[in-house]
Amino acid sequence: MISGNKLTVMSYQFVSEGLAFFFFLFLMGRWSWVSLQLPLISFITVVILSLLFFLGASKLSSSFLPFIIVAALLAGIGVVMGVPLVFSLMLSGFLVWRYLLHEQEPDRENERFMLFLTTIMAFVCMLFFAQIEIIIILALQYGVIILGYFFSHYIEVSKSDRKKGKKKIVFLIFGFAAGASTLAALFQPLRLLITSSWQAVSIVFLKGVQGFFFIVELTGFEVSEIEPLAKLNQDQDSSEMFRDSNEPPSSEAGEPSQQLADAAQAGTVILLIVGIILILYIMYRLRNKKRTDRVDRQMLTYKSYGLQYGDEDHEAAWRFKRSPADGPVRKHFLQFERYAQKCGLGRKYNEPIQKWFDRIGITANNIHLYQKVRYGNEQLSKEEESLFYNEIRELEKQLASKENKK
């Protein structure tokens, strides 16, 4: 990955993670004992400033001290702009954590997960709150990820090919603006549809509970007396409490029950969110395990590589792909990378090829031919292809000799 593309990918993925964190703070502020408001403009400003400050801090020093200073500065900026102190501290800590992870691995390939998570969180928020900020953040999330992903691939191609993609960029920008406007206009009808669906699910659930009690009643239990007995005890307690007083029961007596109901509702939604996250995590682990097993079973031949590569495309049709290895030169080099991985000398994620060779102690003279194909979109001549394949064979021999010495 070239440096420009690396910066672009890291930037839009980092911003998308910050936007997703908005929903956690939003729900926490709404369901906390002390209601806390999260200003939308201030939140977005802090996220964008954090990216700029972290990029500058990473250029100044490789230690953690600049990041700690930037985190404190971001928390202060958030408080000045109206973000509650506890939210400012949580947001700055989250952004520092995510940026440091992107420093280690710039491209985390989490676009589909972030879109899915943000959509689920927006759906949960729309069930209970009629706030336009929910739609704005959701639309921004889709815009940041889709436009950022497209632009990161746009800057990889040559200048002549970029002219062909300008129409697509304009189309995406206008399409995003039209989609966001339509979504904002349909916010109230969409929320009404979602809340109606939620009420329908609740009614079905209550009917199921009633059916359960009906079956229990058929076994001989007096289920019908449970609610009247509780009501009778409550009436008796109330009459004893106000027997010697002419004052009527205070309306505040129902407040604890209402608080308990609100707490139970909030707890149910939180458990729902945690359950969804756990399911997504389990699906992610199973998918990675399946992919790893498939690579381990793969034989290092052109035929088997072609079959495996085709299966991956069929399995994940719409995932965000990372510039697939087209052409025999790139496929052959990817095959060489997997052979090195089997030898225990694999290439680290996002590691430049020359640094990889220096680290494992092998020498190559014609790797620039691969760079021409990978980043320059050029075609090699027959002589250059022959030279490239011969050098790959020599490199495989060097790897084999190093593996035998272990």
C-alpha positions in Angstrom: 0.0 0.0 0.0 1.5 3.4 -1.0 1.7 6.1 1.6 -1.1 8.3 0.2 -3.5 5.4 0.2 -2.4 4.4 3.6 -3.2 7.8 5.0 -6.5 7.9 3.3 -7.6 4.5 4.5 -6.5 5.2 8.1 -8.3 8.5 8.1 -11.7 7.4 6.9 -11.7 4.3 9.1 -10.7 6.3 12.1 -13.4 8.9 11.5 -16.0 6.1 11.0 -15.1 4.6 14.3 -15.5 8.0 16.0 -19.0 8.4 14.4 -20.1 5.0 15.6 -19.0 5.9 19.1 -21.6 8.7 19.0 -24.4 6.3 19.5 -22.9 4.8 22.7 -22.6 8.2 24.2 -26.0 9.2 23.0 -27.7 6.2 24.7 -25.6 6.7 27.8 -26.6 10.3 28.1 -30.3 9.6 27.6 -30.5 6.7 30.0 -28.2 8.0 32.7 -29.6 9.1 36.1 -28.5 12.7 35.2 -29.6 13.4 31.6 -26.6 14.5 29.5 -26.9 16.1 26.1 -24.3 15.5 23.4 -24.0 18.4 20.9 -23.7 17.0 17.4 -21.5 19.8 15.9 -19.1 19.8 18.9 -18.8 16.0 18.7 -18.0 16.0 15.0 -15.5 18.9 15.5 -13.7 17.0 18.2 -13.4 13.8 16.0 -12.0 15.7 13.1 -9.6 17.7 15.2 -8.4 14.5 16.9 -7.4 13.1 13.5 -5.4 16.2 12.7 -3.7 16.5 16.1 -2.8 12.8 16.2 -1.3 12.9 12.7 0.8 15.9 13.9 1.7 14.1 17.2 2.9 11.0 15.4 5.3 13.1 13.3 6.8 14.8 16.4 7.7 11.8 18.4 7.3 8.0 18.6 6.5 8.1 22.4 3.1 8.2 24.0 3.6 11.6 25.6 2.3 13.6 22.7 -0.8 11.5 22.5 -1.5 12.0 26.2 -1.1 15.7 25.7 -3.4 15.7 22.7 -6.0 13.6 24.6 -6.1 16.1 27.4 -6.3 19.0 24.8 -9.2 17.3 23.1 -11.1 16.8 26.3 -10.6 20.5 27.1 -11.9 21.5 23.7 -14.9 19.3 24.0 -15.8 20.8 27.4 -15.4 24.3 26.0 -17.7 23.4 23.1 -20.4 22.1 25.3 -19.7 18.4 25.6 -20.1 17.1 29.1 -16.9 16.4 31.0 -17.4 12.7 31.4 -18.2 12.4 27.6 -15.2 14.4 26.7 -12.9 12.2 28.7 -14.5 9.0 27.3 -14.3 10.3 23.7 -10.7 11.4 23.9 -9.7 8.1 25.5 -11.5 6.1 22.8 -10.0 8.2 20.0 -6.5 7.8 21.3 -7.0 4.0 21.6 -8.3 3.7 18.1 -5.6 5.9 16.5 -2.8 3.9 18.2 -4.4 0.7 16.8 -4.4 2.2 13.3 -0.7 3.2 13.8 0.1 -0.5 14.2 -2.3 -1.6 11.4 -3.6 1.2 9.2 -6.0 -0.8 7.2 -8.2 -2.8 9.6 -10.8 -3.7 6.8 -13.7 -3.0 9.1 -15.9 -1.1 6.7 -18.7 -3.6 6.5 -18.7 -4.2 10.3 -18.8 -0.4 11.0 -21.8 0.1 8.6 -23.7 -2.9 10.1 -23.0 -1.8 13.7 -23.9 1.8 13.0 -27.2 0.8 11.3 -28.1 -1.4 14.3 -27.3 1.3 16.8 -29.3 3.9 14.8 -32.2 1.5 14.7 -32.2 1.0 18.5 -31.9 4.8 19.0 -34.8 5.5 16.7 -37.1 3.2 18.7 -37.0 5.5 21.7 -35.9 8.9 20.5 -37.1 11.2 17.8 -33.8 13.0 17.2 -32.7 14.1 13.8 -29.0 13.7 15.0 -29.5 9.9 14.6 -30.2 10.2 10.9 -27.4 12.8 10.4 -24.8 10.5 12.0 -26.0 7.5 10.1 -25.9 9.4 6.7 -22.4 10.7 7.6 -21.2 7.2 8.4 -22.2 5.8 5.0 -20.8 8.9 3.3 -17.4 8.7 5.0 -17.0 5.0 4.5 -18.2 4.7 0.9 -16.6 7.9 -0.4 -13.4 7.3 1.6 -13.1 3.7 0.3 -13.7 4.9 -3.3 -11.2 7.7 -3.1 -8.5 5.4 -1.5 -8.7 3.3 -4.7 -9.0 6.3 -7.0 -5.6 7.7 -5.9 -3.9 4.4 -6.6 -4.5 4.4 -10.4 -2.6 6.4 -13.0 -3.5 9.9 -14.0 -5.0 8.8 -17.3 -7.3 6.3 -15.6 -8.3 8.9 -13.0 -10.1 10.9 -15.7 -12.5 8.0 -16.2 -13.3 7.9 -12.5 -14.2 11.6 -12.1 -17.7 11.0 -13.3 -18.1 8.3 -10.7 -16.9 10.6 -8.0 -19.4 13.3 -9.0 -22.1 10.7 -9.2 -21.3 9.4 -5.7 -21.3 12.9 -4.2 -24.6 13.8 -5.7 -26.0 10.4 -4.9 -24.9 10.7 -1.3 -26.5 14.2 -1.0 -29.7 13.0 -2.5 -29.8 9.9 -0.3 -29.1 11.8 2.9 -31.8 14.4 2.0 -34.3 11.7 1.3 -33.5 9.9 4.5 -33.9 13.1 6.5 -37.3 13.8 4.9 -38.4 10.3 5.7 -37.2 10.4 9.3 -40.6 10.7 11.0 -42.4 8.1 8.7 -39.4 5.8 9.1 -39.4 6.2 12.9 -43.2 5.6 13.0 -42.8 2.4 11.0 -40.0 1.2 13.3 -41.9 2.0 16.5 -45.0 0.3 15.1 -43.0 -2.8 14.3 -41.6 -2.7 17.8 -45.1 -2.4 19.3 -46.2 -5.3 17.1 -43.4 -7.5 18.4 -44.2 -6.4 22.0 -47.8 -7.4 21.5 -46.9 -10.8 20.1 -44.5 -11.3 23.1 -47.2 -10.4 25.6 -49.7 -12.7 23.8 -47.1 -15.4 24.1 -46.8 -14.7 27.9 -50.5 -14.9 28.3 -50.6 -18.1 26.4 -48.0 -19.5 28.7 -50.0 -18.5 31.8 -53.1 -20.0 30.2 -51.3 -23.4 29.8 -50.0 -23.1 33.4 -53.6 -22.5 34.6 -54.8 -25.6 32.8 -52.4 -27.6 35.1 -54.3 -26.5 38.2 -52.5 -23.3 39.3 -54.6 -20.3 40.0 -52.8 -17.9 37.8 -55.7 -15.5 37.6 -55.4 -14.6 41.3 -51.8 -13.4 41.1 -52.5 -9.9 39.9 -55.6 -9.2 42.1 -53.7 -10.4 45.2 -50.8 -8.1 44.5 -53.3 -5.2 44.0 -55.1 -6.1 47.2 -51.9 -6.1 49.2 -51.0 -2.7 47.7 -54.4 -1.3 48.7 -54.0 -2.6 52.2 -50.6 -1.1 52.7 -51.9 2.2 51.4 -54.9 2.2 53.7 -52.7 1.5 56.7 -50.2 4.2 55.8 -52.9 6.9 55.5 -55.3 5.6 58.2 -54.5 8.4 60.6 -54.0 11.1 58.0 -56.4 13.0 55.9 -53.8 13.6 53.2 -54.4 11.7 49.9 -51.6 9.5 48.6 -48.9 11.5 46.9 -48.5 11.3 43.2 -44.8 10.8 43.8 -45.5 7.3 45.1 -45.5 6.1 41.5 -42.2 7.6 40.6 -40.0 4.7 41.9 -42.1 2.3 39.9 -41.7 4.4 36.8 -37.9 4.6 37.5 -37.8 0.8 37.8 -39.7 0.5 34.5 -37.3 2.9 32.8 -34.3 1.1 34.2 -35.7 -2.3 33.1 -36.3 -0.9 29.6 -32.8 0.5 29.4 -31.3 -2.7 30.7 -33.2 -4.7 28.1 -31.9 -2.6 25.2 -28.4 -2.7 26.5 -28.5 -6.5 26.7 -29.9 -6.5 23.2 -27.0 -4.3 22.0 -24.4 -6.5 23.8 -26.0 -9.6 22.3 -25.8 -8.2 18.8 -22.1 -7.3 19.3 -21.3 -10.8 20.6 -23.1 -12.4 17.7 -21.1 -10.2 15.2 -17.8 -11.0 17.0 -18.5 -14.7 16.9 -19.4 -14.5 13.2 -16.2 -12.6 12.6 -14.1 -15.2 14.4 -15.7 -18.1 12.6 -15.3 -16.4 9.2 -11.6 -15.8 9.9 -11.1 -19.3 11.1 -12.7 -20.7 7.9 -10.5 -18.5 5.7 -7.4 -19.6 7.6 -8.3 -23.2 7.3 -8.8 -22.8 3.6 -5.4 -21.2 3.1 -3.7 -23.9 5.1 -5.2 -26.6 2.9 -4.3 -24.8 -0.2 -1.6 -26.4 -2.4 1.0 -24.1 -3.9 0.1 -24.5 -7.6 -1.4 -22.2 -10.1 -4.5 -24.4 -10.5 -5.3 -24.6 -6.9 -4.7 -20.9 -6.4 -7.2 -20.1 -9.1 -9.8 -22.3 -7.6 -9.4 -20.8 -4.1 -9.4 -17.3 -5.4 -12.6 -17.8 -7.3 -14.2 -19.4 -4.2 -13.4 -16.3 -2.1 -15.0 -14.0 -4.7 -18.1 -16.2 -4.7 -18.3 -16.4 -1.0 -18.2 -12.6 -0.3 -19.8 -10.9 -3.2 -20.1 -7.3 -1.9 -17.4 -7.0 0.7 -15.0 -4.1 0.5 -12.1 -5.7 -1.4 -8.5 -4.8 -1.2 -7.3 -4.4 -4.8 -7.4 -8.1 -5.8 -4.3 -9.7 -7.2 -5.0 -9.5 -11.0 -2.6 -10.8 -13.5 0.0 -13.6 -13.4 2.8 -11.5 -11.9 0.8 -10.4 -8.8 -0.7 -13.9 -8.4 2.7 -15.4 -8.5 4.1 -13.0 -5.9 1.1 -13.6 -3.7 1.8 -17.3 -4.0 5.4 -16.6 -3.0 4.2 -14.7 0.1 2.1 -17.6 1.2 5.1 -19.9 0.7 7.1 -17.6 2.9 4.3 -17.8 5.5 4.5 -21.6 5.6 8.3 -21.3 6.1 7.7 -19.1 9.2 9.1 -16.0 7.4 5.9 -14.3 6.4 5.4 -10.7 5.5 3.8 -8.5 8.2 0.6 -6.7 7.5 1.3 -3.5 5.4 5.1 -4.1 5.6 7.0 -2.8 2.6 8.6 -5.5 0.5 12.2 -4.2 0.8 11.8 -4.0 4.6 10.4 -7.5 4.7 13.4 -8.9 2.7 15.8 -7.0 5.0 14.2 -8.4 8.1 14.3 -12.1 7.0 17.7 -11.7 5.4 17.2 -12.4 1.7 18.4 -10.4 -1.2 16.5 -9.5 -4.4 17.6 -7.3 -7.4 14.5 -7.1 -9.6 11.6 -6.6 -7.2 11.0 -3.2 -8.9 9.3 -5.2 -11.7 6.6 -6.2 -9.2 6.3 -2.7 -8.1 5.7 -1.6 -11.6 2.8 -3.9 -11.9 1.4 -3.4 -8.4 1.5 0.4 -8.1 2.3 1.6 -11.7 -0.4 -0.4 -13.5 2.2 -1.3 -16.2 2.6 -4.5 -18.2 5.9 -6.4 -18.2 7.5 -7.5 -21.4 8.3 -11.2 -22.0 11.9 -10.7 -20.9 10.9 -8.9 -17.7 8.4 -11.6 -16.8 11.1 -14.3 -17.3 13.5 -12.3 -15.2 10.8 -11.9 -12.5 9.9 -15.6 -12.4 13.6 -16.6 -12.2 14.2 -14.3 -9.3 11.2 -15.6 -7.4 12.5 -19.2 -7.8 15.9 -18.0 -6.4 14.0 -16.4 -3.5 12.1 -19.6 -2.8 15.4 -21.4 -2.6 16.7 -18.9 -0.1 13.6 -19.4 2.0 13.9 -23.2 1.8 17.5 -23.0 3.0 16.6 -20.8 5.9 13.8 -23.1 6.9 16.2 -26.1 6.8 18.6 -24.3 9.2 15.9 -23.9 11.8 
